[in-house]
Amino acid sequence: PIPSYFEFLHNIENLECNECYLTGTIPTFLYYLPNLLTLDFSINYISGRIQNTFKNELFKSFRIEWAYLTGSLPNYIMISPRDLSLPKNYLTGYLPSVSFTGLDFKSVQFYFNYFHGP
């Protein structure tokens, strides 16, 4: 699982744990780390839903590729990070309807999921 002591990394800005054989869901405390700019847990066994709560307005990059995420995307996910990469998961539903006007995306990747709709 994702180590519980990550909760105490209050000054961490970049948390990148690629191919570390991590399992389980994204713990709630990761959504509240005050200085976190980048979260990358790609190529692990992360499962479950992306929570509807997020308290870090500084967040710039959210990457969980080649994992086992399920469910639909919360609306905030399309507003907060500038680099959003969630390909090769099991995400479903509609992409959140937000206006891209004024948003500063550098990269958005959703391929190989199960989204539908216009």
MOPAC internal coordinates of N, CA, C and O (Angstrom, degrees):
PM7 1SCF
backbone

  N    0.0000 0     0.00 0     0.00 0    0    0    0
  C    1.4638 1     0.00 0     0.00 0    1    0    0
  C    1.5354 1   112.01 1     0.00 0    2    1    0
  O    1.2310 1   121.69 1   -12.81 1    3    2    1
  N    1.3143 1   114.38 1   167.19 1    3    2    1
  C    1.4588 1   119.68 1   175.38 1    5    3    2
  C    1.5220 1   106.83 1   -67.80 1    6    5    3
  O    1.2310 1   119.86 1   -54.69 1    7    6    5
  N    1.3271 1   117.88 1   125.31 1    7    6    5
  C    1.4720 1   120.84 1  -174.51 1    9    7    6
  C    1.5293 1   112.73 1   -58.56 1   10    9    7
  O    1.2310 1   120.61 1   -45.48 1   11   10    9
  N    1.3156 1   116.44 1   134.52 1   11   10    9
  C    1.4674 1   121.19 1  -178.77 1   13   11   10
  C    1.5216 1   112.10 1   -68.86 1   14   13   11
  O    1.2310 1   119.72 1   156.62 1   15   14   13
  N    1.3322 1   118.15 1   -23.38 1   15   14   13
  C    1.4623 1   119.24 1   179.58 1   17   15   14
  C    1.5291 1   112.36 1   -70.30 1   18   17   15
  O    1.2310 1   119.59 1   168.83 1   19   18   17
  N    1.3217 1   118.39 1   -11.17 1   19   18   17
  C    1.4738 1   120.33 1   173.45 1   21   19   18
  C    1.5315 1   110.23 1   -58.89 1   22   21   19
  O    1.2310 1   120.50 1   155.54 1   23   22   21
  N    1.3236 1   116.64 1   -24.46 1   23   22   21
  C    1.4678 1   121.74 1  -179.58 1   25   23   22
  C    1.5299 1   111.97 1   -59.19 1   26   25   23
  O    1.2310 1   120.24 1   153.53 1   27   26   25
  N    1.3028 1   117.14 1   -26.47 1   27   26   25
  C    1.4596 1   121.55 1  -175.87 1   29   27   26
  C    1.5266 1   113.33 1   -95.44 1   30   29   27
  O    1.2310 1   120.02 1  -170.28 1   31   30   29
  N    1.3090 1   117.56 1     9.72 1   31   30   29
  C    1.4613 1   121.96 1   179.53 1   33   31   30
  C    1.5361 1   109.78 1   -90.21 1   34   33   31
  O    1.2310 1   120.46 1  -120.52 1   35   34   33
  N    1.3118 1   116.72 1    59.48 1   35   34   33
  C    1.4644 1   121.73 1  -172.77 1   37   35   34
  C    1.5184 1   113.97 1   -63.36 1   38   37   35
  O    1.2310 1   119.30 1   156.28 1   39   38   37
  N    1.3165 1   118.94 1   -23.72 1   39   38   37
  C    1.4574 1   121.23 1  -178.75 1   41   39   38
  C    1.5216 1   113.36 1   -98.13 1   42   41   39
  O    1.2310 1   120.37 1   179.61 1   43   42   41
  N    1.3147 1   116.90 1    -0.39 1   43   42   41
  C    1.4616 1   119.52 1  -177.23 1   45   43   42
  C    1.5246 1   110.82 1   -68.71 1   46   45   43
  O    1.2310 1   121.05 1   -42.55 1   47   46   45
  N    1.3242 1   115.60 1   137.45 1   47   46   45
  C    1.4563 1   121.44 1   178.53 1   49   47   46
  C    1.5232 1   112.16 1  -106.87 1   50   49   47
  O    1.2310 1   120.21 1   144.15 1   51   50   49
  N    1.3179 1   117.20 1   -35.85 1   51   50   49
  C    1.4613 1   121.61 1  -178.24 1   53   51   50
  C    1.5236 1   109.75 1  -126.59 1   54   53   51
  O    1.2310 1   121.07 1   -60.26 1   55   54   53
  N    1.3160 1   115.55 1   119.74 1   55   54   53
  C    1.4520 1   121.28 1   179.03 1   57   55   54
  C    1.5260 1   107.26 1  -119.74 1   58   57   55
  O    1.2310 1   121.08 1   -79.63 1   59   58   57
  N    1.3203 1   115.55 1   100.37 1   59   58   57
  C    1.4561 1   121.99 1  -176.68 1   61   59   58
  C    1.5268 1   108.56 1  -120.70 1   62   61   59
  O    1.2310 1   120.90 1   -66.01 1   63   62   61
  N    1.3071 1   115.89 1   113.99 1   63   62   61
  C    1.4675 1   122.29 1  -177.90 1   65   63   62
  C    1.5226 1   108.64 1  -128.94 1   66   65   63
  O    1.2310 1   120.19 1  -112.80 1   67   66   65
  N    1.3095 1   117.24 1    67.20 1   67   66   65
  C    1.4608 1   122.08 1  -179.52 1   69   67   66
  C    1.5186 1   110.98 1   -81.60 1   70   69   67
  O    1.2310 1   121.49 1   -42.17 1   71   70   69
  N    1.3284 1   114.75 1   137.83 1   71   70   69
  C    1.4710 1   122.14 1   176.55 1   73   71   70
  C    1.5274 1   112.85 1    51.77 1   74   73   71
  O    1.2310 1   120.76 1  -131.70 1   75   74   73
  N    1.3208 1   116.16 1    48.30 1   75   74   73
  C    1.4742 1   121.56 1  -179.62 1   77   75   74
  C    1.5220 1   112.53 1  -107.20 1   78   77   75
  O    1.2310 1   120.16 1  -172.51 1   79   78   77
  N    1.3187 1   117.30 1     7.49 1   79   78   77
  C    1.4598 1   122.51 1  -179.29 1   81   79   78
  C    1.5266 1   111.92 1    60.72 1   82   81   79
  O    1.2310 1   120.56 1  -146.65 1   83   82   81
  N    1.3414 1   116.54 1    33.35 1   83   82   81
  C    1.4563 1   121.05 1   176.47 1   85   83   82
  C    1.5220 1   109.63 1   -73.69 1   86   85   83
  O    1.2310 1   120.92 1   -35.99 1   87   86   85
  N    1.3280 1   115.84 1   144.01 1   87   86   85
  C    1.4584 1   121.34 1   179.17 1   89   87   86
  C    1.5255 1   109.47 1  -127.83 1   90   89   87
  O    1.2310 1   121.01 1   -10.38 1   91   90   89
  N    1.3118 1   115.68 1   169.62 1   91   90   89
  C    1.4652 1   120.83 1   175.55 1   93   91   90
  C    1.5094 1   112.50 1    94.82 1   94   93   91
  O    1.2310 1   121.49 1    11.74 1   95   94   93
  N    1.3159 1   114.75 1  -168.26 1   95   94   93
  C    1.4617 1   121.54 1  -178.13 1   97   95   94
  C    1.5235 1   110.61 1   -96.20 1   98   97   95
  O    1.2310 1   121.12 1    -8.72 1   99   98   97
  N    1.3315 1   115.47 1   171.28 1   99   98   97
  C    1.4629 1   120.36 1   176.15 1  101   99   98
  C    1.5266 1   107.04 1   -77.13 1  102  101   99
  O    1.2310 1   119.72 1   -63.47 1  103  102  101
  N    1.3250 1   118.14 1   116.53 1  103  102  101
  C    1.4689 1   119.66 1  -178.32 1  105  103  102
  C    1.5345 1   111.76 1   -65.98 1  106  105  103
  O    1.2310 1   121.06 1   -34.53 1  107  106  105
  N    1.3106 1   115.58 1   145.47 1  107  106  105
  C    1.4629 1   121.17 1  -179.20 1  109  107  106
  C    1.5172 1   112.47 1   -55.10 1  110  109  107
  O    1.2310 1   119.42 1   142.32 1  111  110  109
  N    1.3312 1   118.71 1   -37.68 1  111  110  109
  C    1.4667 1   120.25 1  -175.74 1  113  111  110
  C    1.5198 1   112.71 1   -61.51 1  114  113  111
  O    1.2310 1   119.35 1   154.66 1  115  114  113
  N    1.3250 1   118.84 1   -25.34 1  115  114  113
  C    1.4678 1   119.67 1   179.34 1  117  115  114
  C    1.5266 1   111.80 1   -65.86 1  118  117  115
  O    1.2310 1   120.40 1   151.01 1  119  118  117
  N    1.3157 1   116.84 1   -28.99 1  119  118  117
  C    1.4656 1   121.05 1   179.22 1  121  119  118
  C    1.5330 1   111.84 1   -73.22 1  122  121  119
  O    1.2310 1   120.11 1   168.06 1  123  122  121
  N    1.3252 1   117.39 1   -11.94 1  123  122  121
  C    1.4598 1   121.67 1  -174.84 1  125  123  122
  C    1.5268 1   114.33 1  -114.94 1  126  125  123
  O    1.2310 1   119.24 1  -177.62 1  127  126  125
  N    1.3262 1   119.05 1     2.38 1  127  126  125
  C    1.4620 1   119.72 1   178.14 1  129  127  126
  C    1.5278 1   108.13 1   -64.39 1  130  129  127
  O    1.2310 1   119.75 1   -60.28 1  131  130  129
  N    1.3265 1   118.08 1   119.72 1  131  130  129
  C    1.4615 1   121.75 1  -166.71 1  133  131  130
  C    1.5244 1   115.86 1   -67.49 1  134  133  131
  O    1.2310 1   119.30 1   154.21 1  135  134  133
  N    1.3198 1   118.94 1   -25.79 1  135  134  133
  C    1.4658 1   120.69 1  -175.76 1  137  135  134
  C    1.5239 1   113.55 1  -112.40 1  138  137  135
  O    1.2310 1   120.40 1  -172.87 1  139  138  137
  N    1.3120 1   116.85 1     7.13 1  139  138  137
  C    1.4555 1   120.66 1  -176.23 1  141  139  138
  C    1.5287 1   110.94 1   -68.57 1  142  141  139
  O    1.2310 1   120.80 1   -57.21 1  143  142  141
  N    1.3247 1   116.07 1   122.79 1  143  142  141
  C    1.4516 1   122.19 1   178.15 1  145  143  142
  C    1.5260 1   111.60 1  -104.04 1  146  145  143
  O    1.2310 1   120.92 1   143.75 1  147  146  145
  N    1.3340 1   115.85 1   -36.25 1  147  146  145
  C    1.4591 1   121.98 1  -175.01 1  149  147  146
  C    1.5212 1   110.52 1  -130.36 1  150  149  147
  O    1.2310 1   121.23 1   -50.49 1  151  150  149
  N    1.3293 1   115.25 1   129.51 1  151  150  149
  C    1.4552 1   121.42 1   173.50 1  153  151  150
  C    1.5245 1   106.96 1  -125.82 1  154  153  151
  O    1.2310 1   120.45 1   -60.21 1  155  154  153
  N    1.3273 1   116.74 1   119.79 1  155  154  153
  C    1.4551 1   121.04 1   179.96 1  157  155  154
  C    1.5215 1   109.10 1  -137.00 1  158  157  155
  O    1.2310 1   120.97 1   -71.35 1  159  158  157
  N    1.3230 1   115.75 1   108.65 1  159  158  157
  C    1.4626 1   122.66 1   177.42 1  161  159  158
  C    1.5249 1   109.84 1  -118.59 1  162  161  159
  O    1.2310 1   119.89 1  -142.72 1  163  162  161
  N    1.2985 1   117.81 1    37.28 1  163  162  161
  C    1.4560 1   121.81 1  -176.63 1  165  163  162
  C    1.5235 1   111.96 1   -67.33 1  166  165  163
  O    1.2310 1   122.05 1   -28.00 1  167  166  165
  N    1.3175 1   113.68 1   152.00 1  167  166  165
  C    1.4622 1   124.07 1   177.71 1  169  167  166
  C    1.5264 1   110.86 1    55.13 1  170  169  167
  O    1.2310 1   121.32 1  -124.36 1  171  170  169
  N    1.3172 1   115.07 1    55.64 1  171  170  169
  C    1.4582 1   123.80 1   174.15 1  173  171  170
  C    1.5170 1   107.64 1  -134.67 1  174  173  171
  O    1.2310 1   120.00 1     9.68 1  175  174  173
  N    1.2764 1   117.60 1  -170.32 1  175  174  173
  C    1.4605 1   122.59 1  -179.92 1  177  175  174
  C    1.5196 1   110.62 1  -109.77 1  178  177  175
  O    1.2310 1   120.72 1  -139.25 1  179  178  177
  N    1.3363 1   116.23 1    40.75 1  179  178  177
  C    1.4655 1   122.58 1   179.53 1  181  179  178
  C    1.5274 1   108.18 1   -73.52 1  182  181  179
  O    1.2310 1   120.48 1   -47.90 1  183  182  181
  N    1.3226 1   116.68 1   132.10 1  183  182  181
  C    1.4570 1   121.03 1  -177.66 1  185  183  182
  C    1.5305 1   110.10 1  -131.58 1  186  185  183
  O    1.2310 1   121.25 1    -0.65 1  187  186  185
  N    1.3196 1   115.22 1   179.35 1  187  186  185
  C    1.4606 1   120.58 1   177.58 1  189  187  186
  C    1.5135 1   112.14 1    90.94 1  190  189  187
  O    1.2310 1   121.37 1    12.11 1  191  190  189
  N    1.3020 1   114.98 1  -167.89 1  191  190  189
  C    1.4643 1   122.76 1  -175.55 1  193  191  190
  C    1.5295 1   111.81 1   -97.93 1  194  193  191
  O    1.2310 1   121.19 1   -23.09 1  195  194  193
  N    1.3214 1   115.33 1   156.91 1  195  194  193
  C    1.4598 1   120.92 1   169.42 1  197  195  194
  C    1.5214 1   105.68 1   -83.18 1  198  197  195
  O    1.2310 1   120.45 1   -56.43 1  199  198  197
  N    1.2969 1   116.74 1   123.57 1  199  198  197
  C    1.4667 1   120.74 1  -174.10 1  201  199  198
  C    1.5251 1   112.35 1   -66.73 1  202  201  199
  O    1.2310 1   121.47 1   -25.06 1  203  202  201
  N    1.3138 1   114.79 1   154.94 1  203  202  201
  C    1.4621 1   121.45 1   179.91 1  205  203  202
  C    1.5191 1   113.09 1   -80.36 1  206  205  203
  O    1.2310 1   120.12 1   178.72 1  207  206  205
  N    1.3078 1   117.37 1    -1.28 1  207  206  205
  C    1.4564 1   121.67 1  -176.44 1  209  207  206
  C    1.5135 1   109.99 1  -107.33 1  210  209  207
  O    1.2310 1   120.86 1   -42.31 1  211  210  209
  N    1.3120 1   115.96 1   137.69 1  211  210  209
  C    1.4564 1   118.41 1   175.07 1  213  211  210
  C    1.5224 1   107.42 1  -157.46 1  214  213  211
  O    1.2310 1   120.29 1   -53.56 1  215  214  213
  N    1.3162 1   117.05 1   126.44 1  215  214  213
  C    1.4577 1   120.38 1  -171.81 1  217  215  214
  C    1.5311 1   113.85 1  -116.42 1  218  217  215
  O    1.2310 1   119.82 1  -168.45 1  219  218  217
  N    1.3124 1   117.96 1    11.55 1  219  218  217
  C    1.4535 1   119.95 1  -175.96 1  221  219  218
  C    1.5201 1   109.71 1  -113.68 1  222  221  219
  O    1.2310 1   120.11 1   -73.09 1  223  222  221
  N    1.3157 1   117.39 1   106.91 1  223  222  221
  C    1.4558 1   121.28 1  -179.18 1  225  223  222
  C    1.5238 1   112.67 1   -79.45 1  226  225  223
  O    1.2310 1   119.80 1   170.02 1  227  226  225
  N    1.3330 1   118.00 1    -9.98 1  227  226  225
  C    1.4557 1   121.74 1   179.17 1  229  227  226
  C    1.5205 1   112.40 1   -82.15 1  230  229  227
  O    1.2310 1   120.17 1   167.36 1  231  230  229
  N    1.3015 1   117.28 1   -12.64 1  231  230  229
  C    1.4591 1   123.20 1  -171.49 1  233  231  230
  C    1.5240 1   111.54 1   -53.77 1  234  233  231
  O    1.2310 1   120.23 1   -51.48 1  235  234  233
  N    1.3399 1   117.16 1   128.52 1  235  234  233
  C    1.4564 1   121.56 1  -177.40 1  237  235  234
  C    1.5198 1   114.13 1  -116.93 1  238  237  235
  O    1.2310 1   119.80 1   151.33 1  239  238  237
  N    1.3284 1   117.98 1   -28.67 1  239  238  237
  C    1.4526 1   119.76 1  -174.99 1  241  239  238
  C    1.5244 1   110.82 1  -141.78 1  242  241  239
  O    1.2310 1   121.06 1   -51.16 1  243  242  241
  N    1.3327 1   115.57 1   128.84 1  243  242  241
  C    1.4590 1   122.50 1   178.87 1  245  243  242
  C    1.5177 1   106.51 1  -130.74 1  246  245  243
  O    1.2310 1   120.67 1   -70.24 1  247  246  245
  N    1.3345 1   116.33 1   109.76 1  247  246  245
  C    1.4575 1   121.51 1  -175.54 1  249  247  246
  C    1.5279 1   110.04 1  -132.16 1  250  249  247
  O    1.2310 1   121.61 1   -64.69 1  251  250  249
  N    1.3159 1   114.53 1   115.31 1  251  250  249
  C    1.4655 1   120.35 1   171.19 1  253  251  250
  C    1.5280 1   105.59 1  -137.05 1  254  253  251
  O    1.2310 1   121.40 1   -88.52 1  255  254  253
  N    1.2994 1   114.93 1    91.48 1  255  254  253
  C    1.4590 1   122.26 1  -176.76 1  257  255  254
  C    1.5256 1   110.02 1  -103.90 1  258  257  255
  O    1.2310 1   121.02 1   -29.18 1  259  258  257
  N    1.3279 1   115.65 1   150.82 1  259  258  257
  C    1.4631 1   121.67 1   177.04 1  261  259  258
  C    1.5329 1   110.37 1    53.40 1  262  261  259
  O    1.2310 1   121.06 1  -121.92 1  263  262  261
  N    1.3056 1   115.58 1    58.08 1  263  262  261
  C    1.4634 1   121.04 1  -179.02 1  265  263  262
  C    1.5310 1   108.61 1  -133.64 1  266  265  263
  O    1.2310 1   120.66 1    24.28 1  267  266  265
  N    1.3090 1   116.35 1  -155.72 1  267  266  265
  C    1.4596 1   121.01 1  -175.13 1  269  267  266
  C    1.5262 1   111.45 1  -129.41 1  270  269  267
  O    1.2310 1   120.23 1  -145.65 1  271  270  269
  N    1.3261 1   117.17 1    34.35 1  271  270  269
  C    1.4602 1   120.36 1   178.47 1  273  271  270
  C    1.5197 1   110.19 1   -67.18 1  274  273  271
  O    1.2310 1   120.78 1   -37.34 1  275  274  273
  N    1.3296 1   116.11 1   142.66 1  275  274  273
  C    1.4597 1   121.97 1  -179.18 1  277  275  274
  C    1.5206 1   109.59 1  -129.48 1  278  277  275
  O    1.2310 1   121.23 1    -6.13 1  279  278  277
  N    1.3191 1   115.25 1   173.87 1  279  278  277
  C    1.4619 1   120.68 1   176.68 1  281  279  278
  C    1.5121 1   111.84 1    85.76 1  282  281  279
  O    1.2310 1   121.44 1     7.15 1  283  282  281
  N    1.3169 1   114.85 1  -172.85 1  283  282  281
  C    1.4612 1   120.55 1  -179.02 1  285  283  282
  C    1.5239 1   110.58 1   -97.43 1  286  285  283
  O    1.2310 1   121.31 1   -11.96 1  287  286  285
  N    1.3227 1   115.11 1   168.04 1  287  286  285
  C    1.4614 1   120.35 1  -179.51 1  289  287  286
  C    1.5211 1   110.70 1   -87.41 1  290  289  287
  O    1.2310 1   119.73 1   -45.83 1  291  290  289
  N    1.3314 1   118.12 1   134.17 1  291  290  289
  C    1.4688 1   120.19 1   173.98 1  293  291  290
  C    1.5353 1   109.85 1   -70.51 1  294  293  291
  O    1.2310 1   120.18 1   -27.78 1  295  294  293
  N    1.3152 1   117.27 1   152.22 1  295  294  293
  C    1.4645 1   121.46 1  -177.71 1  297  295  294
  C    1.5223 1   113.44 1   -58.81 1  298  297  295
  O    1.2310 1   119.46 1   142.20 1  299  298  297
  N    1.3404 1   118.63 1   -37.80 1  299  298  297
  C    1.4591 1   119.87 1  -176.18 1  301  299  298
  C    1.5259 1   112.40 1   -62.47 1  302  301  299
  O    1.2310 1   120.03 1   156.11 1  303  302  301
  N    1.3127 1   117.55 1   -23.89 1  303  302  301
  C    1.4625 1   120.57 1  -175.87 1  305  303  302
  C    1.5274 1   110.85 1   -63.31 1  306  305  303
  O    1.2310 1   120.39 1   157.36 1  307  306  305
  N    1.3260 1   116.87 1   -22.64 1  307  306  305
  C    1.4605 1   120.90 1   179.32 1  309  307  306
  C    1.5263 1   112.17 1   -91.99 1  310  309  307
  O    1.2310 1   119.61 1  -178.88 1  311  310  309
  N    1.3109 1   118.34 1     1.12 1  311  310  309
  C    1.4595 1   121.34 1  -177.43 1  313  311  310
  C    1.5147 1   112.08 1  -114.32 1  314  313  311
  O    1.2310 1   120.26 1   140.62 1  315  314  313
  N    1.3256 1   117.11 1   -39.38 1  315  314  313
  C    1.4609 1   120.74 1  -171.07 1  317  315  314
  C    1.5226 1   115.02 1   -78.96 1  318  317  315
  O    1.2310 1   118.58 1   116.64 1  319  318  317
  N    1.3284 1   120.30 1   -63.36 1  319  318  317
  C    1.4699 1   118.03 1  -174.62 1  321  319  318
  C    1.5253 1   112.58 1   -77.58 1  322  321  319
  O    1.2310 1   120.55 1   -28.50 1  323  322  321
  N    1.3345 1   116.56 1   151.50 1  323  322  321
  C    1.4598 1   121.62 1   174.87 1  325  323  322
  C    1.5206 1   110.90 1   -91.93 1  326  325  323
  O    1.2310 1   120.57 1   158.21 1  327  326  325
  N    1.3158 1   116.51 1   -21.79 1  327  326  325
  C    1.4583 1   122.80 1   177.77 1  329  327  326
  C    1.5203 1   106.41 1  -121.35 1  330  329  327
  O    1.2310 1   120.62 1   -71.23 1  331  330  329
  N    1.3209 1   116.42 1   108.77 1  331  330  329
  C    1.4568 1   121.89 1  -176.56 1  333  331  330
  C    1.5212 1   108.32 1  -122.24 1  334  333  331
  O    1.2310 1   120.38 1   -65.97 1  335  334  333
  N    1.3156 1   116.88 1   114.03 1  335  334  333
  C    1.4538 1   120.36 1  -175.59 1  337  335  334
  C    1.5308 1   110.09 1  -133.71 1  338  337  335
  O    1.2310 1   120.96 1   -69.37 1  339  338  337
  N    1.3325 1   115.77 1   110.63 1  339  338  337
  C    1.4632 1   122.02 1  -177.28 1  341  339  338
  C    1.5262 1   112.20 1  -132.91 1  342  341  339
  O    1.2310 1   118.88 1  -145.23 1  343  342  341
  N    1.3387 1   119.73 1    34.77 1  343  342  341
  C    1.4624 1   119.09 1  -178.92 1  345  343  342
  C    1.5208 1   111.92 1   -72.83 1  346  345  343
  O    1.2310 1   121.75 1   -19.03 1  347  346  345
  N    1.3373 1   114.25 1   160.97 1  347  346  345
  C    1.4594 1   122.14 1   175.65 1  349  347  346
  C    1.5257 1   112.20 1    59.72 1  350  349  347
  O    1.2310 1   120.73 1  -129.22 1  351  350  349
  N    1.3291 1   116.20 1    50.78 1  351  350  349
  C    1.4541 1   122.91 1   173.51 1  353  351  350
  C    1.5257 1   107.27 1  -125.57 1  354  353  351
  O    1.2310 1   119.96 1    19.07 1  355  354  353
  N    1.2937 1   117.67 1  -160.93 1  355  354  353
  C    1.4552 1   123.01 1   178.93 1  357  355  354
  C    1.5302 1   109.95 1  -124.85 1  358  357  355
  O    1.2310 1   120.88 1  -143.18 1  359  358  357
  N    1.3195 1   115.92 1    36.82 1  359  358  357
  C    1.4647 1   121.58 1  -178.69 1  361  359  358
  C    1.5264 1   109.69 1   -72.95 1  362  361  359
  O    1.2310 1   121.09 1   -34.07 1  363  362  361
  N    1.3399 1   115.53 1   145.93 1  363  362  361
  C    1.4587 1   121.57 1  -175.34 1  365  363  362
  C    1.5168 1   110.81 1  -133.31 1  366  365  363
  O    1.2310 1   120.85 1     0.07 1  367  366  365
  N    1.3166 1   115.97 1  -179.93 1  367  366  365
  C    1.4629 1   121.85 1   175.66 1  369  367  366
  C    1.5119 1   111.59 1    86.80 1  370  369  367
  O    1.2310 1   121.61 1    14.38 1  371  370  369
  N    1.3141 1   114.53 1  -165.62 1  371  370  369
  C    1.4557 1   122.06 1   179.21 1  373  371  370
  C    1.5241 1   109.29 1   -90.43 1  374  373  371
  O    1.2310 1   120.86 1   -29.75 1  375  374  373
  N    1.3068 1   115.96 1   150.25 1  375  374  373
  C    1.4602 1   119.24 1   170.30 1  377  375  374
  C    1.5188 1   107.05 1   -68.85 1  378  377  375
  O    1.2310 1   119.50 1   -39.08 1  379  378  377
  N    1.3230 1   118.56 1   140.92 1  379  378  377
  C    1.4616 1   120.33 1  -179.59 1  381  379  378
  C    1.5216 1   111.09 1   -56.18 1  382  381  379
  O    1.2310 1   120.78 1   -43.15 1  383  382  381
  N    1.3211 1   116.11 1   136.85 1  383  382  381
  C    1.4575 1   119.05 1   179.53 1  385  383  382
  C    1.5222 1   108.92 1   -89.23 1  386  385  383
  O    1.2310 1   121.61 1   -74.97 1  387  386  385
  N    1.2983 1   114.52 1   105.03 1  387  386  385
  C    1.4523 1   121.54 1   176.86 1  389  387  386
  C    1.5115 1   107.51 1  -132.61 1  390  389  387
  O    1.2310 1   120.81 1   -22.33 1  391  390  389
  N    1.2775 1   116.06 1   157.67 1  391  390  389
  C    1.4588 1   120.41 1   175.18 1  393  391  390
  C    1.5214 1   108.56 1   -83.50 1  394  393  391
  O    1.2310 1   120.62 1   -51.16 1  395  394  393
  N    1.3025 1   116.42 1   128.84 1  395  394  393
  C    1.4551 1   120.40 1   178.98 1  397  395  394
  C    1.5225 1   111.75 1   -83.08 1  398  397  395
  O    1.2310 1   120.26 1   177.40 1  399  398  397
  N    1.3267 1   117.11 1    -2.60 1  399  398  397
  C    1.4528 1   121.23 1   178.48 1  401  399  398
  C    1.5206 1   110.03 1   -64.78 1  402  401  399
  O    1.2310 1   120.88 1   -55.55 1  403  402  401
  N    1.3002 1   115.92 1   124.45 1  403  402  401
  C    1.4581 1   120.74 1   177.57 1  405  403  402
  C    1.5173 1   114.36 1    85.69 1  406  405  403
  O    1.2310 1   119.49 1   173.46 1  407  406  405
  N    1.3207 1   118.58 1    -6.54 1  407  406  405
  C    1.4583 1   120.61 1   177.84 1  409  407  406
  C    1.5206 1   109.35 1   -84.08 1  410  409  407
  O    1.2310 1   120.48 1   -35.57 1  411  410  409
  N    1.3049 1   116.69 1   144.43 1  411  410  409
  C    1.4577 1   122.10 1  -173.58 1  413  411  410
  C    1.5297 1   111.21 1  -107.84 1  414  413  411
  O    1.2310 1   120.39 1  -121.66 1  415  414  413
  N    1.3293 1   116.87 1    58.34 1  415  414  413
  C    1.4540 1   120.19 1   179.44 1  417  415  414
  C    1.5157 1   110.46 1   -72.78 1  418  417  415
  O    1.2310 1   120.99 1   -41.18 1  419  418  417
  N    1.3233 1   115.71 1   138.82 1  419  418  417
  C    1.4597 1   121.17 1   171.10 1  421  419  418
  C    1.5181 1   109.33 1  -102.12 1  422  421  419
  O    1.2310 1   120.48 1   145.66 1  423  422  421
  N    1.3290 1   116.69 1   -34.34 1  423  422  421
  C    1.4572 1   120.82 1  -177.88 1  425  423  422
  C    1.5231 1   109.47 1  -156.59 1  426  425  423
  O    1.2310 1   120.84 1   -45.80 1  427  426  425
  N    1.3313 1   116.00 1   134.20 1  427  426  425
  C    1.4593 1   122.29 1   174.51 1  429  427  426
  C    1.5239 1   107.01 1  -134.78 1  430  429  427
  O    1.2310 1   120.33 1   -56.71 1  431  430  429
  N    1.3266 1   116.98 1   123.29 1  431  430  429
  C    1.4618 1   121.14 1  -178.71 1  433  431  430
  C    1.5251 1   109.78 1  -133.89 1  434  433  431
  O    1.2310 1   121.29 1   -57.36 1  435  434  433
  N    1.3452 1   115.13 1   122.64 1  435  434  433
  C    1.4657 1   121.02 1  -179.99 1  437  435  434
  C    1.5264 1   112.46 1  -128.39 1  438  437  435
  O    1.2310 1   118.96 1  -174.43 1  439  438  437
  N    1.2976 1   119.58 1     5.57 1  439  438  437
  C    1.4598 1   121.51 1  -171.07 1  441  439  438
  C    1.5305 1   112.67 1   -60.30 1  442  441  439
  O    1.2310 1   121.72 1   -23.48 1  443  442  441
  N    1.3330 1   114.32 1   156.52 1  443  442  441
  C    1.4640 1   123.95 1  -178.24 1  445  443  442
  C    1.5263 1   112.89 1    57.14 1  446  445  443
  O    1.2310 1   121.30 1  -130.35 1  447  446  445
  N    1.3338 1   115.12 1    49.65 1  447  446  445
  C    1.4514 1   123.72 1   169.01 1  449  447  446
  C    1.5188 1   106.89 1  -125.18 1  450  449  447
  O    1.2310 1   119.54 1    15.48 1  451  450  449
  N    1.2965 1   118.49 1  -164.52 1  451  450  449
  C    1.4570 1   121.84 1  -175.73 1  453  451  450
  C    1.5332 1   111.80 1  -125.04 1  454  453  451
  O    1.2310 1   120.29 1  -138.99 1  455  454  453
  N    1.3157 1   117.05 1    41.01 1  455  454  453
  C    1.4600 1   121.39 1   178.41 1  457  455  454
  C    1.5267 1   109.80 1   -73.38 1  458  457  455
  O    1.2310 1   120.99 1   -23.35 1  459  458  457
  N    1.3394 1   115.70 1   156.65 1  459  458  457
  C    1.4476 1   120.61 1   177.12 1  461  459  458
  C    1.5174 1   109.64 1  -145.35 1  462  461  459
  O    1.2310 1   121.73 1    -9.90 1  463  462  461
  N    1.3292 1   114.30 1   170.10 1  463  462  461
  C    1.4623 1   120.12 1   177.59 1  465  463  462
  C    1.5165 1   112.37 1   103.88 1  466  465  463
  O    1.2310 1   121.56 1     1.49 1  467  466  465
  N    1.3409 1   114.61 1  -178.51 1  467  466  465
  C    1.4643 1   118.90 1  -176.91 1  469  467  466
  C    1.5234 1   112.35 1   -69.53 1  470  469  467
  O    1.2310 1   120.10 1   180.00 1  471  470  469

